[in-house]
């Protein structure tokens, strides 16, 4: 309840103070007496937006202050929890204030402490009922009629309606997310197929830097087989020819060794040289054998060069697609596997959202049924109470009824709409 109202520099009022006592207070006066200014003052205290030119000409700012009696049970509600923590406890009165500068800037106060316009709106809705001359028109609005019926049902019913509204918001949010996931399902399938293809393409090659290096070396060798055969064969023949009459480096070294060893024991220096000749001969014989074995190994499998070329072509293609190196290809494969796991988890999310929607939807329907049951029970009682009030106003024959109609689907206020008849 409003106890006091103070106004300074608001429109035509320089300073005014109104103290309200018990009972009904009526403020009357001719047009232009200032009644509307008091309405503007109350609107500012309720967090309304100040209109331009509201500050009295010549003044720097306007100030409005209201003293209210705290409602029974105090200030409750989740939306007021943070504000109440900043206010002193045990107060019987609540002081709201609003300053409006000539430039339009405003400041709000609650119990002398800075607050916001939204704080004033939340508090004002609990401290003051503000009705205009056309307020009765709200009775023709279906949503307002349902609100009145719910208010008639009592505080427990209103708390049930709040729980239902919260559940309805949860269900709507889950439904939107589920619709989004289902809308992306086709794209997810395409992405999953593309990832599977790229992963399979890389895994079939099983690339590594060492493997690529070995393939490059093998390709170089296979491309030069004729030259390698000629070089190795010529070297082997020079060391130890196959013909019986031909002589090579091994035979020449053997002859030199024989000559040097003819005077073995006569001079230690010559003996050392003869030993070195023997070592050279043995090494030449070994080299000739290795060269011939190398020649035998040059006989590649038919089509091996084509196989190596094809595998290296796959290396080149993957490197062009995924970053230019084997390391980049392997990194891309790792990213593809991670993305595939994420897409698979999206399928799990889809199932989880479907299960949660079913669970919360069932709770929403249960709460809606409770709301509907209470409304159907209260509707005839409200109609009877209104008819009794009308009878006291000498309208005994007036008819009033409350009709509830089911909605096609659950709404934020429940499963039915109310209509006053």
C-alpha positions as CSV (number, residue, x, y, z in Angstrom):
1,X,0.0,0.0,0.0
2,X,1.2,3.5,-0.8
3,X,1.7,5.6,2.3
4,X,3.5,8.7,1.0
5,X,4.2,10.3,-2.3
6,X,6.7,13.2,-2.9
7,X,7.2,15.0,-6.2
8,X,9.8,17.7,-7.1
9,X,10.1,19.5,-10.4
10,X,7.8,17.2,-12.3
11,X,6.1,19.0,-15.2
12,X,4.2,21.9,-13.5
13,X,4.8,20.8,-9.9
14,X,7.7,22.4,-8.1
15,X,7.2,20.5,-4.9
16,X,4.4,18.4,-3.5
17,X,3.9,15.9,-0.8
18,X,0.9,13.6,-0.4
19,X,0.3,11.5,2.8
20,X,-2.4,8.8,2.5
21,X,-4.4,7.6,5.5
22,X,-6.6,4.5,6.1
23,X,-9.5,4.0,3.9
24,X,-10.3,5.4,0.4
25,X,-8.5,8.5,-0.8
26,X,-10.0,10.3,-3.8
27,X,-8.1,13.1,-5.6
28,X,-10.4,15.2,-7.7
29,X,-10.2,18.4,-9.6
30,X,-10.9,20.1,-12.9
31,X,-9.1,19.4,-16.1
32,X,-5.5,20.7,-15.8
33,X,-5.5,20.6,-12.0
34,X,-2.6,18.1,-12.0
35,X,-4.2,14.7,-11.5
36,X,-2.4,13.3,-14.5
37,X,1.0,14.5,-13.1
38,X,0.4,12.3,-10.1
39,X,-0.2,9.4,-12.4
40,X,3.1,10.2,-14.2
41,X,4.8,10.2,-10.8
42,X,3.4,6.8,-9.9
43,X,4.4,5.4,-13.4
44,X,8.0,6.5,-12.8
45,X,8.0,4.7,-9.5
46,X,6.8,1.6,-11.2
47,X,9.8,1.7,-13.6
48,X,8.1,3.4,-16.5
49,X,10.0,5.2,-19.2
50,X,10.0,9.0,-18.7
51,X,8.6,11.0,-21.6
52,X,10.5,14.0,-23.0
53,X,9.9,17.3,-21.3
54,X,8.9,15.8,-18.0
55,X,11.3,17.9,-16.0
56,X,9.9,21.3,-14.9
57,X,11.4,24.1,-17.1
58,X,14.4,25.7,-15.4
59,X,15.1,22.7,-13.1
60,X,18.1,20.4,-13.5
61,X,16.1,17.2,-12.6
62,X,12.8,15.8,-11.4
63,X,12.5,13.6,-8.3
64,X,9.7,11.2,-7.3
65,X,9.7,9.2,-4.1
66,X,7.1,6.8,-2.7
67,X,6.9,5.2,0.7
68,X,5.1,1.8,0.7
69,X,4.0,-0.6,3.4
70,X,5.7,-4.0,2.8
71,X,3.2,-6.6,1.7
72,X,2.3,-9.4,4.1
73,X,4.9,-12.2,4.0
74,X,7.5,-9.8,2.7
75,X,9.0,-9.7,-0.8
76,X,9.2,-13.2,-2.3
77,X,10.0,-14.5,-5.8
78,X,13.0,-15.8,-7.6
79,X,13.2,-12.6,-9.7
80,X,13.5,-10.5,-6.5
81,X,16.0,-12.8,-4.7
82,X,19.1,-10.8,-5.8
83,X,17.5,-7.5,-4.9
84,X,16.3,-8.6,-1.5
85,X,19.9,-9.7,-0.6
86,X,20.9,-6.1,-0.9
87,X,18.1,-4.7,1.3
88,X,18.0,-4.5,5.1
89,X,15.9,-7.3,6.7
90,X,12.9,-6.7,8.9
91,X,11.8,-3.4,7.3
92,X,8.1,-2.5,7.5
93,X,8.3,0.2,4.9
94,X,10.0,0.3,1.5
95,X,11.1,3.6,-0.1
96,X,11.4,3.8,-3.9
97,X,12.9,6.8,-5.7
98,X,13.5,7.9,-9.2
99,X,15.5,10.9,-10.5
100,X,15.1,12.1,-14.1
101,X,17.7,14.6,-15.5
102,X,16.8,17.3,-17.9
103,X,18.8,15.5,-20.6
104,X,16.7,12.3,-20.0
105,X,19.0,10.3,-17.9
106,X,17.4,8.5,-15.0
107,X,18.5,6.9,-11.7
108,X,16.5,4.6,-9.5
109,X,16.8,3.9,-5.8
110,X,15.4,1.3,-3.4
111,X,15.8,2.1,0.3
112,X,18.3,4.8,-0.7
113,X,20.5,2.4,-2.6
114,X,21.1,2.4,-6.4
115,X,18.8,0.1,-8.3
116,X,17.6,-0.4,-11.9
117,X,14.3,0.5,-13.6
118,X,13.6,-3.3,-13.9
119,X,14.0,-3.5,-10.1
120,X,11.3,-0.8,-9.7
121,X,9.0,-2.7,-12.1
122,X,9.4,-6.0,-10.2
123,X,8.8,-4.3,-6.8
124,X,6.1,-2.0,-8.1
125,X,4.0,-4.9,-9.3
126,X,3.9,-6.2,-5.8
127,X,3.4,-2.9,-4.0
128,X,0.9,-1.0,-6.2
129,X,-2.0,-1.9,-8.5
130,X,-2.2,0.8,-11.2
131,X,-5.5,0.9,-13.1
132,X,-6.4,3.3,-15.9
133,X,-9.8,4.4,-17.0
134,X,-10.0,1.7,-19.7
135,X,-8.7,-1.1,-17.4
136,X,-12.1,-2.9,-17.6
137,X,-11.3,-3.7,-21.3
138,X,-8.7,-6.2,-20.1
139,X,-11.7,-8.4,-18.9
140,X,-12.4,-9.1,-22.6
141,X,-9.0,-10.5,-23.2
142,X,-8.9,-14.3,-23.0
143,X,-5.5,-14.4,-21.3
144,X,-6.6,-12.0,-18.7
145,X,-9.7,-14.0,-18.0
146,X,-7.6,-17.1,-17.5
147,X,-5.3,-15.1,-15.2
148,X,-8.3,-14.1,-13.1
149,X,-9.6,-17.6,-12.8
150,X,-6.1,-18.8,-11.7
151,X,-5.9,-16.0,-9.2
152,X,-9.4,-17.1,-7.8
153,X,-8.0,-20.6,-7.4
154,X,-5.5,-19.4,-4.8
155,X,-1.8,-19.2,-4.0
156,X,-1.1,-23.0,-4.3
157,X,-2.7,-23.1,-7.7
158,X,-0.6,-20.1,-8.8
159,X,2.5,-21.9,-7.6
160,X,1.4,-25.0,-9.6
161,X,1.0,-22.8,-12.6
162,X,4.5,-21.4,-12.2
163,X,5.9,-25.0,-12.0
164,X,4.0,-25.9,-15.1
165,X,5.2,-22.8,-17.0
166,X,8.8,-23.6,-16.1
167,X,8.3,-27.2,-17.3
168,X,6.7,-26.0,-20.5
169,X,9.7,-23.8,-21.2
170,X,12.0,-26.8,-20.7
171,X,9.9,-28.9,-23.0
172,X,9.9,-26.2,-25.7
173,X,13.7,-25.7,-25.5
174,X,14.3,-29.5,-25.8
175,X,11.9,-29.7,-28.7
176,X,13.7,-26.9,-30.5
177,X,17.0,-28.6,-30.0
178,X,15.7,-31.9,-31.1
179,X,14.2,-30.3,-34.2
180,X,17.6,-28.8,-35.0
181,X,19.3,-32.1,-34.5
182,X,16.8,-33.9,-36.8
183,X,17.2,-31.1,-39.4
184,X,20.9,-31.7,-39.4
185,X,20.5,-35.5,-39.6
186,X,20.8,-35.6,-43.4
187,X,23.9,-33.4,-43.3
188,X,25.3,-35.6,-40.6
189,X,24.9,-38.7,-42.8
190,X,26.6,-37.0,-45.7
191,X,29.4,-35.8,-43.5
192,X,29.8,-39.2,-42.0
193,X,30.0,-40.9,-45.4
194,X,32.6,-38.3,-46.6
195,X,34.7,-38.9,-43.4
196,X,34.5,-42.6,-43.8
197,X,35.7,-42.4,-47.4
198,X,38.7,-40.2,-46.5
199,X,39.6,-42.3,-43.5
200,X,39.4,-45.5,-45.6
201,X,41.5,-43.9,-48.4
202,X,44.3,-43.0,-46.0
203,X,44.2,-46.2,-44.0
204,X,44.4,-48.3,-47.2
205,X,47.6,-46.6,-48.1
206,X,48.9,-46.7,-44.4
207,X,51.3,-43.9,-45.2
208,X,54.5,-43.1,-43.4
209,X,57.5,-40.9,-44.2
210,X,59.8,-44.0,-44.1
211,X,57.7,-45.9,-46.5
212,X,57.5,-43.0,-49.0
213,X,61.3,-42.6,-48.8
214,X,61.8,-46.4,-49.5
215,X,59.4,-46.3,-52.4
216,X,61.2,-43.3,-54.0
217,X,64.5,-45.1,-53.7
218,X,63.1,-48.3,-55.1
219,X,61.5,-46.4,-58.0
220,X,64.8,-44.8,-58.8
221,X,66.5,-48.2,-58.9
222,X,63.8,-49.9,-61.0
223,X,63.9,-47.1,-63.5
224,X,67.7,-47.5,-64.0
225,X,67.9,-51.4,-64.1
226,X,69.7,-51.5,-67.5
227,X,72.3,-49.0,-66.5
228,X,72.8,-50.8,-63.1
229,X,73.2,-54.1,-64.8
230,X,75.8,-52.7,-67.2
231,X,77.7,-51.0,-64.5
232,X,77.7,-53.9,-62.1
233,X,78.4,-56.5,-64.8
234,X,81.3,-54.4,-66.2
235,X,82.9,-54.0,-62.8
236,X,82.5,-57.8,-62.1
237,X,84.1,-58.7,-65.4
238,X,87.0,-56.3,-64.9
239,X,87.7,-57.9,-61.5
240,X,87.2,-61.6,-62.5
241,X,86.1,-62.4,-66.1
242,X,84.0,-65.5,-66.7
243,X,86.2,-66.6,-69.7
244,X,89.0,-69.0,-69.0
245,X,91.4,-67.0,-71.2
246,X,90.5,-63.6,-70.0
247,X,92.4,-62.0,-67.2
248,X,91.1,-59.5,-64.8
249,X,92.2,-57.5,-61.7
250,X,92.0,-60.6,-59.4
251,X,94.4,-62.6,-61.7
252,X,96.8,-59.6,-61.9
253,X,96.8,-59.2,-58.1
254,X,97.4,-63.0,-57.7
255,X,100.4,-62.8,-60.1
256,X,101.8,-59.8,-58.3
257,X,101.3,-61.6,-55.0
258,X,103.1,-64.6,-56.3
259,X,106.1,-62.5,-57.5
260,X,106.4,-60.6,-54.3
261,X,106.2,-63.8,-52.2
262,X,109.0,-65.5,-54.2
263,X,111.6,-63.9,-51.9
264,X,109.6,-64.4,-48.7
265,X,111.6,-64.0,-45.6
266,X,114.6,-62.2,-47.3
267,X,113.3,-58.7,-46.4
268,X,110.6,-57.7,-44.0
269,X,109.5,-54.7,-46.0
270,X,108.9,-56.8,-49.1
271,X,107.1,-59.3,-46.9
272,X,104.7,-56.5,-45.7
273,X,104.1,-55.5,-49.3
274,X,103.4,-59.1,-50.3
275,X,100.8,-59.3,-47.4
276,X,99.1,-56.2,-48.6
277,X,98.9,-57.7,-52.1
278,X,97.3,-60.8,-50.7
279,X,94.7,-58.6,-48.9
280,X,93.9,-56.7,-52.1
281,X,93.5,-60.0,-54.0
282,X,91.1,-61.3,-51.4
283,X,89.1,-58.1,-51.3
284,X,88.9,-58.1,-55.1
285,X,87.6,-61.7,-55.1
286,X,85.0,-60.7,-52.5
287,X,84.0,-57.6,-54.6
288,X,83.6,-59.7,-57.7
289,X,81.4,-62.1,-55.9
290,X,79.2,-59.3,-54.4
291,X,78.9,-57.6,-57.8
292,X,77.6,-60.8,-59.3
293,X,75.2,-61.4,-56.5
294,X,74.0,-57.8,-56.9
295,X,73.4,-58.5,-60.6
296,X,71.3,-61.5,-59.7
297,X,69.2,-59.4,-57.4
298,X,68.5,-56.8,-60.1
299,X,66.0,-59.1,-61.7
300,X,62.8,-57.4,-60.4
301,X,59.3,-58.9,-60.3
302,X,57.3,-58.3,-63.5
303,X,55.1,-55.2,-63.0
304,X,56.9,-54.1,-59.8
305,X,57.8,-50.7,-61.2
306,X,54.1,-50.1,-62.1
307,X,53.1,-51.1,-58.5
308,X,55.6,-48.7,-57.0
309,X,54.6,-45.9,-59.3
310,X,50.9,-46.4,-58.4
311,X,51.6,-46.3,-54.7
312,X,53.6,-43.1,-55.0
313,X,50.8,-41.6,-57.1
314,X,48.5,-42.2,-54.2
315,X,51.0,-40.5,-51.9
316,X,51.0,-37.5,-54.2
317,X,47.3,-37.3,-54.5
318,X,46.7,-37.5,-50.7
319,X,49.4,-34.9,-50.1
320,X,47.8,-32.5,-52.6
321,X,44.4,-32.9,-51.0
322,X,45.5,-32.7,-47.3
323,X,48.4,-30.3,-46.9
324,X,51.4,-31.3,-49.0
325,X,53.2,-33.7,-46.7
326,X,52.8,-37.2,-45.2
327,X,52.6,-35.5,-41.7
328,X,49.7,-33.4,-42.9
329,X,47.9,-36.4,-44.3
330,X,48.3,-38.3,-41.0
331,X,47.0,-35.2,-39.1
332,X,44.0,-35.0,-41.4
333,X,43.2,-38.6,-40.8
334,X,43.3,-38.0,-37.0
335,X,40.9,-35.0,-37.4
336,X,38.6,-37.1,-39.5
337,X,38.5,-39.8,-36.8
338,X,37.8,-37.2,-34.1
339,X,35.0,-35.7,-36.2
340,X,33.5,-39.1,-36.9
341,X,33.4,-39.8,-33.1
342,X,31.7,-36.4,-32.6
343,X,29.1,-37.2,-35.2
344,X,28.5,-40.6,-33.6
345,X,28.0,-38.8,-30.3
346,X,25.5,-36.5,-32.0
347,X,23.4,-39.6,-32.6
348,X,23.6,-40.4,-28.9
349,X,22.5,-36.8,-28.2
350,X,19.5,-37.3,-30.5
351,X,18.5,-40.3,-28.5
352,X,19.1,-38.6,-25.2
353,X,17.0,-35.5,-26.2
354,X,14.2,-37.8,-27.4
355,X,14.2,-39.6,-24.1
356,X,14.3,-36.3,-22.1
357,X,11.5,-34.8,-24.2
358,X,9.4,-37.9,-23.5
359,X,10.1,-37.6,-19.7
360,X,9.6,-33.9,-19.4
361,X,6.6,-34.0,-21.7
362,X,5.0,-36.5,-19.4
363,X,5.6,-34.3,-16.4
364,X,4.3,-31.3,-18.4
365,X,1.1,-33.2,-19.2
366,X,0.7,-34.2,-15.6
367,X,1.0,-30.6,-14.4
368,X,-1.4,-29.5,-17.1
369,X,-3.9,-32.0,-16.0
370,X,-3.7,-30.8,-12.4
371,X,-4.1,-27.2,-13.6
372,X,-7.2,-28.2,-15.7
373,X,-8.7,-30.1,-12.9
374,X,-8.4,-27.2,-10.5
375,X,-9.7,-24.7,-13.0
376,X,-12.7,-26.9,-13.8
377,X,-13.5,-27.1,-10.1
378,X,-13.1,-23.3,-9.6
379,X,-14.9,-22.1,-12.7
380,X,-18.5,-22.7,-11.3
381,X,-17.5,-21.3,-8.0
382,X,-16.1,-18.1,-9.6
383,X,-19.3,-17.8,-11.7
384,X,-21.5,-18.1,-8.6
385,X,-19.4,-15.6,-6.7
386,X,-19.7,-13.0,-9.5
387,X,-23.5,-13.5,-9.8
388,X,-23.8,-13.0,-6.1
389,X,-21.9,-9.7,-6.3
390,X,-24.0,-8.6,-9.3
391,X,-27.2,-9.4,-7.3
392,X,-25.9,-7.0,-4.5
393,X,-25.7,-4.4,-7.3
394,X,-29.4,-4.8,-8.1
395,X,-28.6,-7.0,-11.1
396,X,-30.3,-10.2,-9.9
397,X,-31.2,-11.3,-13.4
398,X,-27.6,-10.9,-14.7
399,X,-26.0,-14.0,-16.1
400,X,-22.3,-14.8,-15.8
401,X,-20.6,-18.0,-16.5
402,X,-17.0,-19.3,-17.0
403,X,-16.4,-21.7,-19.9
404,X,-13.2,-23.7,-20.3
405,X,-12.3,-24.9,-23.8
406,X,-9.4,-27.3,-24.4
407,X,-6.5,-26.1,-26.6
408,X,-5.3,-28.1,-29.5
409,X,-1.9,-28.3,-27.8
410,X,-0.4,-27.3,-24.5
411,X,0.4,-23.6,-24.2
412,X,2.5,-21.6,-21.7
413,X,-0.6,-21.3,-19.5
414,X,-1.8,-24.9,-19.8
415,X,-4.1,-27.0,-21.8
416,X,-7.3,-24.9,-21.9
417,X,-8.5,-21.3,-22.4
418,X,-11.1,-19.5,-20.3
419,X,-14.0,-17.4,-21.6
420,X,-16.3,-15.3,-19.5
421,X,-19.9,-15.4,-20.7
